[in-house]
Amino acid sequence: MTTLVTGARGRVGRVLIDLLRSDGRPVRAGSNAPEELSLPTGTESVRCALGEPETFPAALDGVTSVFLYAQASHADAFLTEAERAGVEHIVLLSSTAALAPEDVRNPIVDMHRDAERALAAAPIASTALRPGGFATNALGWAQSIRTEGVVRLPYPEAHSTPIHERDIAEAAHAVLTADAHRGTGHRLSGPESLTFREHVEHIGRAVGRPLTVEAVGPEEWKRSVSAFMPEVYADTLLAAWRAADGVPEEVAPGVELLTGHPARTFAAWAEEHAAAFTA
């Protein structure tokens, strides 16, 4: 009854491993760099790079369930090997982007929608978890907050419903451990729609000092992230933020439905992660 958790270096995957281990369930932590993992004693690790199909057979050998990050480029190879290995259930970490209208095309939508379609066509039971914006995305502001106390944003009044990584992990744990959720799909979100400016205000309260939000033009923001973000992804994010500018986002019920508790607030997340924003 081993569960393979892909992306085990990620925040969601790492919490999920702890939750499954606390149940006494066998877990195999999959990562493209397993030697860098810090795992509970006795947890098996394996190299599982979703862009390298040759790593799939060993990773899936003896596995009955999988927590899978969306990766459509080799989805068919992964699913073929999962079927051969006898996998019974795959929980996909997808995105609300997969629910975009059919005529919407961009790299983020395509990646998640294609992964969901591949799973739907496979003979293995699957469950799609579709969170929106992660609270951890705010860590991208950490350096400028630490050094300047400033966050520069192209659309400070754009809304999102940031979700705590632990809520995603607990939702995944629920669907991996209860047969009733197999073959379903769930939208996940935090408990409230917040503007980016409100995100920054919560972080400021958590670190105990006022922070400044500075509005910048889209092109200036693109230049500031060009060293680590391809232009096509930057354009995709800008388009999403522009559409959400001043428009509250609908809160999804998935976290409470699956876990039995309300989703954690961004204020609570900021308190827990305050050290990341402190010089």
C-alpha positions in Angstrom: 0.0 0.0 0.0 2.9 2.3 -0.7 2.2 5.9 -1.7 4.6 7.7 -4.0 4.8 11.4 -3.3 6.4 13.3 -6.2 7.8 16.7 -5.7 8.9 15.7 -2.2 11.2 18.7 -1.9 8.2 21.0 -2.3 6.3 22.4 0.7 3.1 20.6 -0.1 4.8 17.2 -0.7 6.9 17.5 2.4 3.9 18.1 4.7 2.0 15.3 2.9 4.8 12.8 3.7 4.6 13.7 7.4 0.8 13.2 7.4 0.9 9.8 5.7 3.8 8.7 8.0 1.8 9.7 11.0 -0.9 7.3 9.9 1.7 4.5 9.7 1.4 4.3 5.9 4.4 3.3 3.7 5.6 6.4 1.8 8.2 6.7 -1.0 9.5 10.2 -1.5 10.1 11.0 -5.2 12.4 13.9 -6.2 14.8 14.7 -9.0 17.4 15.2 -6.2 16.6 12.7 -3.5 20.0 13.2 -1.9 18.9 16.7 -0.8 15.7 15.5 1.0 15.3 15.8 4.7 12.8 13.1 5.6 11.4 11.3 8.7 13.5 8.4 9.8 12.7 5.3 7.8 11.1 7.1 4.8 12.2 5.6 1.5 13.4 8.0 -1.2 13.9 7.5 -4.9 14.9 9.6 -7.9 11.7 10.5 -9.8 12.2 13.3 -12.3 8.9 14.0 -14.1 10.8 15.1 -17.2 12.8 11.9 -17.4 10.6 8.8 -18.1 13.5 6.5 -17.5 13.1 7.2 -13.7 9.5 6.1 -13.6 9.8 2.3 -13.4 11.9 2.2 -10.2 9.9 5.0 -8.6 6.5 3.2 -9.2 7.6 -0.3 -8.5 5.2 -1.7 -5.8 3.3 1.6 -5.5 -0.5 1.6 -5.1 -1.2 5.3 -4.9 0.5 8.5 -6.2 0.5 12.2 -5.4 1.5 13.7 -8.7 2.5 17.2 -9.7 1.0 18.3 -13.1 3.5 17.5 -15.8 2.0 16.9 -19.1 5.1 16.4 -21.2 5.6 12.8 -20.2 2.1 12.1 -18.8 1.5 9.1 -21.1 4.7 7.4 -20.2 4.1 8.0 -16.5 0.5 6.6 -16.7 1.6 3.6 -18.8 4.2 2.7 -16.1 1.8 3.4 -13.3 -0.8 1.0 -14.9 1.9 -1.7 -15.3 3.0 -1.2 -11.7 -0.6 -1.7 -10.4 -1.3 1.8 -9.2 -4.9 2.1 -8.1 -5.3 5.8 -7.5 -3.5 9.1 -8.5 -4.1 12.4 -6.8 -3.1 15.2 -9.2 -2.0 18.6 -7.9 -3.7 20.6 -10.7 -4.9 24.2 -10.7 -8.0 26.3 -11.2 -6.3 27.2 -14.5 -7.5 23.8 -15.8 -11.0 25.1 -15.6 -10.4 28.0 -17.9 -12.7 28.3 -21.0 -11.7 26.1 -23.9 -10.5 29.0 -26.0 -8.0 30.2 -23.3 -4.5 29.0 -24.1 -1.4 29.8 -22.2 1.4 27.6 -20.7 -0.1 27.4 -17.3 -3.6 26.5 -18.5 -2.2 24.0 -21.1 0.0 22.2 -18.6 -2.7 21.6 -16.1 -5.6 21.0 -18.5 -3.5 18.5 -20.5 -2.4 16.6 -17.4 -6.1 16.3 -16.3 -7.1 15.1 -19.7 -4.4 12.5 -19.7 -5.5 11.2 -16.3 -9.1 11.1 -17.3 -8.3 8.9 -20.3 -6.3 6.5 -18.3 -7.7 3.3 -16.7 -6.6 4.4 -13.2 -8.9 6.2 -10.7 -7.8 9.8 -10.2 -8.7 12.8 -8.2 -7.8 16.4 -9.3 -7.1 19.0 -6.6 -7.4 22.5 -8.1 -6.0 25.2 -5.9 -5.7 28.8 -7.0 -2.9 31.1 -5.8 -0.5 29.6 -3.2 0.2 31.7 -0.1 3.8 30.7 -0.6 3.9 32.8 -3.7 4.4 35.8 -1.4 7.9 34.4 -0.6 8.9 36.0 -3.9 8.7 39.4 -2.2 10.9 38.3 0.7 14.1 39.8 -0.5 12.7 43.3 -1.2 10.8 43.3 2.1 13.9 42.3 4.0 16.2 44.8 2.4 13.9 47.7 1.5 10.5 47.2 3.2 9.0 47.6 -0.3 7.0 45.4 -2.6 6.7 46.5 -6.3 3.7 45.3 -8.1 2.0 46.0 -11.5 -1.5 45.4 -10.1 -1.6 46.0 -6.4 -5.4 45.7 -6.2 -5.6 42.4 -8.0 -7.4 39.7 -6.0 -6.6 36.1 -5.1 -7.7 33.6 -2.5 -4.3 32.5 -1.2 -4.2 29.0 0.2 -1.9 27.6 2.9 0.4 24.8 1.7 -0.7 22.7 4.7 -4.3 22.9 3.6 -3.4 21.5 0.2 -1.4 18.7 1.8 -4.3 17.9 4.2 -6.7 17.8 1.3 -4.4 15.5 -0.6 -4.1 13.3 2.5 -7.9 13.1 2.7 -8.4 11.9 -0.8 -5.5 9.5 -0.7 -6.9 7.8 2.5 -10.6 7.7 1.7 -12.0 5.8 -1.2 -15.1 8.0 -1.4 -13.1 10.8 -3.1 -11.7 8.7 -6.0 -12.7 9.9 -9.4 -13.7 13.4 -8.2 -12.3 16.9 -8.6 -12.1 19.7 -6.1 -11.4 23.5 -6.2 -9.3 24.6 -3.2 -8.8 28.1 -1.9 -8.1 30.1 1.1 -11.0 31.5 3.1 -11.0 35.0 1.8 -10.3 37.1 -1.3 -7.5 39.5 -0.7 -5.7 42.1 -2.9 -2.0 42.0 -3.2 -1.9 45.1 -1.1 -3.7 43.3 1.7 -1.3 40.5 1.4 1.6 42.9 2.1 -0.3 44.5 5.0 -0.7 41.1 6.7 3.0 40.4 6.2 3.8 43.8 7.7 1.8 43.1 10.8 3.5 39.7 11.1 7.0 41.2 11.0 6.0 44.2 13.1 6.9 47.0 10.8 5.0 49.0 8.1 5.7 47.9 4.5 5.3 49.9 1.3 3.5 48.8 -1.8 4.9 50.6 -4.9 2.9 50.3 -8.2 5.1 49.8 -11.2 4.2 49.3 -14.9 3.9 45.9 -16.4 7.0 46.2 -18.5 9.1 47.4 -15.6 7.9 44.4 -13.6 8.7 42.0 -16.5 12.2 43.4 -16.6 12.6 42.9 -12.9 11.8 39.1 -13.2 13.4 38.4 -16.6 16.4 36.7 -15.1 14.4 33.8 -13.7 11.0 33.9 -15.5 10.5 33.3 -19.2 8.6 36.1 -20.9 5.6 33.9 -21.8 5.0 33.0 -18.2 5.4 36.7 -17.1 2.8 37.7 -19.7 0.4 35.0 -18.5 0.7 36.2 -14.9 0.2 39.8 -16.0 -2.9 38.9 -17.9 -4.4 37.1 -15.0 -3.6 39.9 -12.6 -5.1 42.5 -14.9 -8.3 40.5 -15.1 -8.4 40.2 -11.3 -7.7 43.9 -10.7 -10.4 45.1 -8.3 -12.4 41.9 -8.8 -12.8 39.7 -5.8 -12.2 36.0 -6.4 -14.8 33.4 -5.4 -13.9 31.3 -2.3 -14.0 27.6 -3.0 -15.3 25.1 -0.4 -12.9 22.2 -1.1 -10.6 22.5 1.9 -13.4 22.3 4.5 -15.3 19.7 2.5 -12.3 17.4 2.4 -10.6 18.1 5.7 -13.5 19.0 8.0 -11.9 22.3 9.0 -12.0 25.8 7.5 -9.1 26.9 5.3 -6.3 28.7 7.1 -6.1 32.5 6.7 -3.3 34.3 4.9 -2.7 36.2 8.2 -2.0 32.9 9.9 0.4 31.9 7.1 2.2 35.3 7.4 2.7 34.8 11.1 4.1 31.3 10.6 6.5 32.5 7.9 7.5 35.8 9.4 11.1 34.8 9.7 11.4 34.6 5.9 10.6 38.3 5.7 12.9 39.5 8.5 16.3 40.9 7.8 
